[in-house]
Amino acid sequence: MSHPASRPDTRTLATVAHTAFFLLLGASVVRFLLRHPGEPRTPWIIALSITLALLYVLGPALGAAPTARRLLWLGLVVTTWMVLVVLAPSFAWCAVPLFFTALRTLPPRAAVVLVALLTTFVVIAQLQLAKSFDPNLLLAPPAVAALATAVFVHMERQARAQRTLIDDLIRTRRELAATERREGTLAERQRLSMEIHDTLAQNLSSQQMLLQAADRTWETDPATARAHVRTATGIAAHGLSEARRLVHDLAPPELADGAGLSDALRSLDAGPDIEVRFHLEGTPVPLPDRVQSALLRIAQGALANVREHSGARTAALTLSFLGDQVVLDIADDGHGFTAPRTDAAERGHGLPAMRARVRQLGGTLTIESTPGEGTVLSAAIPLEPAP
């Protein structure tokens, strides 16, 4: 979840407050110089005004969180402003942008106390300038401060409620997606179990019964025994055909209808904002279905990671046939990372699933990344069985 200070509406409000502060500070300096030319306190007023401006400029670099440095900075800004107000009451209205700074930095109760203190200084300064009692000067600053504080607190509460609602929606979506995946997995397992039971299991059961019957009658009735064996052979052939059909149904659809791995990789994409390029190196050789499926799934998972985490603009898929092994490289020009990626440290299921696929085929999966220079994922699978 992003910090409140990073939201666009808060940044806009901060920009307006900062601009107003420097306009009011500059106007106060000009007003003092025009109305009090040649006064002994003029150098102090100019020096304190420059100090206050420099201190205020340092504020955004310290962030909005109430850290020790941020609180020290706020104390210096308020103290400098108070000294200025004592020397020149016309600087009092610079307090209005400081209301916003206090409300952004401090907890609500502490911020209200500071706003009340600043308002008191504004009232005293305005009464000094007026040189006579004016109820409007006594009531207007507290009214402005109360209104600004109420509006800001209300906006913050609404923003907090909105962030909570968004977090709840995101969590609900994730839970719903996880539930749908589990239900889909259970449904697919049930479908496969029924397919296996109705085809392979039934065929194997029938073969067992026929072979047992043939064994019992082999000596007494060889013709019947041979008939049982021939029937079992036919059932085995039918079962083999059913097994191949199941394997074909489980294969990636991109490899269906005779499409090769190169064509399937060439057709992959990572979204509208990422350009995917495919390169083929070496002389292609026929690959087992398991190897083709594994490499295609690894490429799809890697491109999904590129789309979701890398911030890349381009990704390159390179399929290399190196004689004794086939290597698939997925490279991107994203921001990369520094932390080592291990099975224990990896989050999610993407990279562990890739490692498991490659490991089952006797291969290796390596990941190389440099901050600012992208990431390269390489899957190498031997073409000959490992000894």
N, C-alpha and C positions, 0 to 999 in steps of 0.2 A: 504494500500500500504506500502511495506517495505521501510525502510530508505535506501538511497543509500549505506551507510557504511555497511549494512548487506548483500549486494549482494555478491555471491561467487567470481566474478571477482575482485571486489573492495577489498575484504578481502585478496585475493592472492597478489594483487598489494601492499597492505599495509604491508603484511608480508615481501615481497621482499625489500621494502623501509626500514623497521625497521632493517632487517638483514644487509643491506648495510650501514646503519648509524653506527651500532655498529662495523662493520668491519673497516670502515674508521676511526672511533674514536680510536679504538684500535691500528690501524696501525700508526695513527698520534702520539699517546703516545709513542709507541715503537720507532718511528723515532726520536722523540725529545730526548728521553733518550739516544739513541745510538750516536746522533750527538752532544749533549750538556750535557755530563756527569758532575755532580757536580756543576751545575750552581745554583745561589741563587734562581732563579725563579722556579726551579724544583718542590718544594713542592706546590707552587701555581698552577702550571700546573696540577699536579696530583689531587689536591683538586678540581679544577674547572672541570677536566675531569670526576671525580666521580660524582660531582654535576650535570653536564650535563647529564650523563647516567641515574642517578636517576630521574631527571626531565623528561627525555624522556620516561622512563618506565611508569610514571604516565599518559602519554597522552591517551592511549587506554581506560583507565578507565573513562575518562571524556567524551567519545563519540566524534563524528565528528561535531556535530552542533555547530555554533558559539555562545555558551553561554558565560556569563561573566567569569566563571571559566576557560573555554577553552581558551578564549582570553588572560586571565592573564597568564595561563600556557605557551601559545605560546610566549608571550612577555618575560617571564623569560628564556625560552629555547634560543630564539634568542639573548637576552642580554648576557647570559652566553657564548654562542658561539662567539659573537663578542669580548668579553674580551679575550677569549682564542686565537682568531686570532690575536689580538693586541700583546699578549705576545709571541705567537708562530705561525707564518704565515702558518706552515705546516697543521694546523687544518682547513684550508680554504675549502678543498674539502668535509668536512662534510656537507657543504651547500646543496649539491645535494639532499640528502634525505629530507632536510628541505624544498626544493622547493615543494615536494609532500605534506608535512604536511601543508604548507601555502595554497596551492591550495585546499586542502580538507577542511580547516577550514574557510577561509575567503571568502567573496564575490569576484567575478572575478576581479573587478578593484582594490580592496585593496590587493588581492593576487598578482597581477602583480606588484604593487608598492613595496611590500615586497620582491618579487623575484628580482626585479631590485636592491634593496638595498643590498640584500645578494650577488648578482653578483658583485656589485661594491666592496664589501669587498674582494671577491675572487680575482678579478683582482689586487687590490692593494697588497694583500698578495703575489700573485704569482710574481708580479714585484719586491717586496722586496726580495723574495728568489732568483730571478735571478740576482739581483744587476746590471742589465743593461736592456735597453729597448728591448723588444721582441714583435713584432707585433702579433705573434701567441698567446702569453699570454694575449694580450689586446683584441683579437677578439674571441678566442676559448670559454672562459667562457660565454660571452653573447650569442654566438651561441648555446651552450649546453642548457642554460637556456631558450632561445626562443623556441628551439625545444621541450624541455620537457613541457613547458607551453602550446604550441600549441597542442601537442599530448593529454595532459590531458584535456584541454578545449574541444577538438573535441570529446574525449571519453565521457565526461560528457554530451555534447549536444546530442550525439547519444543515450546514456542511458536514458536521459530525454525524448527524442522523443519516444524511445521504451516503456518507462513506460506509456507515454500518450496514445500510440497506444494500449497497453495492457488494460489500464483502459477503453478506448473506446470500445474495443472488449468485455470486461466483461459486461459493461453497455448495449451494444447492445444485448448480449446473454440473459441478464436478461429481457430486454424489449421484446425480441422475445419470451422468455418462458412465460412471463406474457400475451402477446398477444395470444399465442397458448392456454394457459389455459382459457382465456376469451372466445376465439372462441369455444373451446371445451365445455365450460359450456353453452354457448348460443345454440350450436348445440344440446347438450343433453336436454336442456330445451325445445327446439323446438320439438325434437323427442318425449319427454314425453307428451308435450301438444297435439301433433297430436294423440299419442296413447290413451290418456285420452279422447280426443274429439271423436275419431272414435269408441271407445269401451264403456267406462263408461258413458260418456255424452250422447251418442246416446241411450244406453240402458235405462238410467234414463228418457230421454225424451219420449221414447216409453212407458215406464211404466206409466209415468204421463198421457199420452194421453189415454191409455187403462183404467186406473183407473177412469179418468174423464168420459170416455164413459160408464164404468160400473155404475158409480154413477148416470148418467143421465137415464139409462135404468133399474135400479134396481127394480123400482116399476112396470113399464109397461112391461118389457121383462126380467124376472129373468134369463132365460136360456142364453140369449145373454150376460147379465151382468156377469154371472158366467164364461162364455167362455172368456170374456175379462180378468177377474181376473186370470184364469188359464194361459192365454197367458202371462200376466204380471209376474206371478210367474216363468214361464220358462225363460223369459228375465232376471229376477233378478238372477236366478241361473247361467245363462250364464255370466252376469255381474260380479258375485262373482268369477267365475272361471278366468275371465280376470283380475280382481283386484289381485288375488293371483299370476297370471303369472307375472304381473308388479312388485309386491313385490319381487318375486323370481329373476327377472332380475336385480333388484337393489341391491340385497344382494351381499356381497363380494364373489368373485369366489372361495376363499379358503374354504368357507362353503357350496359350491354347492355339489350336488351329495351325500348328506347325511353325509358329513364330519363333525365331531364334533369340538367344540372349542379347545379341547386339541390337537387334531391332527393338526389343523390349526396353533396353537401357536408353536407346536413342529417343524413345517416345516419352520418357519421364520428364516431369517438370516440378518446380519447387514454388509455384505461385507466380502471379503476374509481375512481381517486382524483382524477380531473380532470373537471370539468364542462365540456362543450363546448356553446357556444351558436352558433346560426346566424342571421344577419340578411341580408335582401335589400333593397337600396336601388335605386331607379330602376325603369324599365320594362324587363323582360327582353326581349331580342331573340334570335333564333336565332343560335347560335354555331357556327363550323366545328368539326368533330370534333377537329381538331388542337388548337384552343384549349381545348375542354372537357377533353380528355385531359391537356394540360399543366397547367391550373389544378387539376385533381383530384390529379394527382401531386404538385404543389407543396404543396397542402393536406395531403396524407398525410405528406409528408416533414417539413413544418413541425410537425405534431402529434407526429410521432415525436421530433423534437428537444425539443419542450416536455416530453414524457413523460420523456425520458432525462436532460435537462440543466438544466431551468429551475427545478424545485421548485415549479411553479405549482399552484394549486388550480382555476383556471378558465382557459378559452381561448375566444376569440370569433372566429368566422369571419364576415366581412362581404363579400358579393359585390355590387359596385356597377356598375350600367350607367350610364355617363356620356356617352352619345351617341356620341362618337368613340372611346371605349375602354371596356374592362371591367377592373375593378380588384378584386383579391382581397386582403383584409387578414386576417392572422392575428395576434391580440394575446393575450398571456398576462400574468398577474400574478406571474410568477416573480421570481427574484433579479436578473435582468439581468446585464449585463457592461459593462466599460469599454473593453476593447481593441477597436480598429477591426477590422471584418471585411472582408477583401479576399480575392480569389481566391488570392493567395499565402499568406495567413495562415490560411485556413480548413483545418480538419482533416477527414478523412473525405471522403465523396463527396456528402453531402446537399446542402449549400449550392452547391457548384460545379455539381451536376446541375440545381438549380433555375435558376441563372443561365444555364446553357446552354439550357434549355428556353425561357426567356423571350427570350433573345437570338435564338434561331432564329425566333421569331415577331415580331421587331422591337420587343419590349417592354423594360421595365426592371424590375429587382428592387432594392428598397431595404430596409435593416434599420436600425431605430432602437431603442436600448436605453439605459436609465438604471439604475445599480445600485439595487436595492431597489424599482424601479418597473416591472419587466417588460420585455418586448420586443415590438416590432411589426414584422412582415415584410409587405411590400406588393409585389404583382406586378401591374404594369399592362401590358396588351396592347392595341394599337390594333385597332379593328374594321375599319379600312380599310388596305389595304397601304401601307406606307411609301413615299414617293416616291423 
